[in-house]
Every structure is written in structure tokens, then in C-alpha cells.
Amino acid sequence: MLPESKLIRSELTVRELALPDEVLLARKSLVRWLALSLGLIMPNESRKLLLDILDVLLEFHVKGGSPTTKDILARLEETTKEKQNPKAVYYHLLRLKNFGILSRVKGRYQLGEGDDSNLKDIFRSFYLKKTNLAFANIGTALDKLESSYR
């Protein structure tokens, strides 16, 4: 028996969600919808801090900034009006970094590989790259299976 869990390099969840008009009315609703559709949160999961961090990262990107952790903490406290737990913020930043959506160069965070692309291109590129990597091995396995049935 193969040690299946050790074979997994990464997991990718993309959900096809309806985009109702009421979601389009509020930025927080859009951020939650995006996180749910990209598999960053599960249905009915709150993860409010992750959503707040994602909102801040998206804002910095659109405004052309590459924030430090201190910048992110300050903006979170400004937007949420709450004192943030730095360890929890670091945890979510590391999680996004390990997933590959976020990169960190010289102490500054940036979405994707740090290019100035629009958000749609950054996320599409990231998910297509992950999918193509997965399908390279899936294709090999399918070819082998197909030949085994002959």
C-alpha cells in the first residue's frame, strides 16, 4: 500500500459559486465569496481574521503597496477597530504564503509572484499553474492506464 498522504504536494479547491447581486454590493461580502470560491475557507466557516487579512492584502495590492507585517497589523487594527493577535496574523500570512498565493521578499508581502498584474490575472495564473502541475502527473497516469487496457 502506498503512503498516500506523503504523496500529496498540495491541494487545490475551486468552487463554482453563483454570484448574486447582493454579494456585489459590499466589499466584505465579495472577499468572503472569493475566499469561499478559491477554497481558502469552507462553507459556513467564519475565519474572520483570514478574511480581514485577505481584504487588507487585496487593498495593498490594488494601491500598489507591498506591506510588511507591521503594515498589515496596523491596517487590520484600523479597519476592524480591534487589537489583533500578531501570532494569529502571522499564522494566516504563513498559511497563504505556503499555499503559494502570497510571497514575501525582503520582509514585504505581495500577492502572487509580486508582479503588478491585476487581481484576476494573478489568481488565474496561480490556479492554472497548480492545475497544470497536477495534470502533468495525472496525464501520465491516464496514459499508463489507457495502455494497460489494450
N, C-alpha and C positions, 0 to 999 in steps of 0.2 A: 504494500500500500504506500502510495506517495505521501509525503508530509505536505499536504495541500496548502495549509496556512503559510508555510515557508516559501511557497512558490509565488504568492501574491506580492507584486511590487507596488501596486496602488489600485485603488478602486475609484470608479467614476460613476456618479449618478446624475443623470439628466432627466428631468421630468417635463413632459409636455403638459403645461397648465393653461387653462383658459385665462384670458387677461380681461377681466370685467372692467367696465368704465370706472367703478368706484375705486379700484386699485390704482388707477391712473391719476386720481385726484390728490393723493398725498405721497410725499417722498418716502416716509416711513413704510407705508404700505408697499410701495414699489421695491424698496430694499428687502423687505420680508419676502415678497413674491420672488424676487431674483434669487435670494438665498435658498428658498424652497425649490425653485426650478433647477438650480445648479447643484442641488444635492448637498448644500452646506449645512442645512438643518433638515430635520424630519418633520412630516406633517404633525401639527398640534404641539410642536416643541417650541418653547419660548426662546431660550438662548438670547435674551435681550441684549446682553453685553456684546455678543458676537455681532448682532445686527447693528448695534451702535458703532462698533469698531469698523464694520464694513461701510457704514454710512460715512464715517469720517475719512476712511481711505479713498472712497469714491470722490468725495468732495475735494480732497487734496489733489487727486489726480486731475480732475476737471479744471482745477485752478492752476495746474502746472507745478504743484509742490511735491517734494519728496520729504515727508516728515520723519523726524526722529521719534523715538518712543516718548520722549518728553512732550513733543508737539502733539502727539496723538492723545496722551493723557490730558493735556491742557484743553484740547478741543473737546474731548469727551466730557470733561467736567463742565465746560462752558455750555455744551448742548444739552446735557442730561440734568444739569444743576445738582449733580451728586458727586461726592468724593468717590473716586474709583480705586479699586484694589489693584495696585500695579502688578502683582503676581498673576491675577486673573487676566489682565490685559496682555501681559507677556505670553501667557498660555495660549490665548487665541491668536495672537500675532504669529507665534511659533507654529501653531496648527495650520494657519493659512500659508505660511512660508513652506512648511514641509509638504503641504498639498501641492504647492507649485504656483499658486495664484499670486503670491506675494514674493518679492525678492528684497534683499537687504544688501546695500552696497555702502560701505564706509559709514555705517550707523544710520543710514536713511532708507526708509521703506518706499517701495514703488510697486505698482501693480504690474503683473507680467514680467517681462524682461527689462522693464524700465524705459521702454520707448514712449514716444509721445502719441501713440495711436489713440483713437477714440476707444471708449469702453467696449463697444460692440466688437471691434476688431481684436482687442486684447483677449477677451473671453472666448470668442470664436476660435482664435488661433490656439489658445491654451487647450481647449477641449478637443479640437481636431488633432492636435499633436498627440495628446494622450490616447485618443481613439485610434489613430494610425499606428502608434506603437503597439497597442493591444492587438490590432488586426494583422500585424505582421506575423505574430506567432499563431493567431487564430487561423490565418490563411494557410500557413504551413501544416497545421494540424488537419484542416479540412482537406488539403491536397492529399495528405497521407491517408486519411480515412477514405477518400474517394478512390484512391488506387487500391485500397485493401478490399473494396467491394467488387473489384473486377476479377 
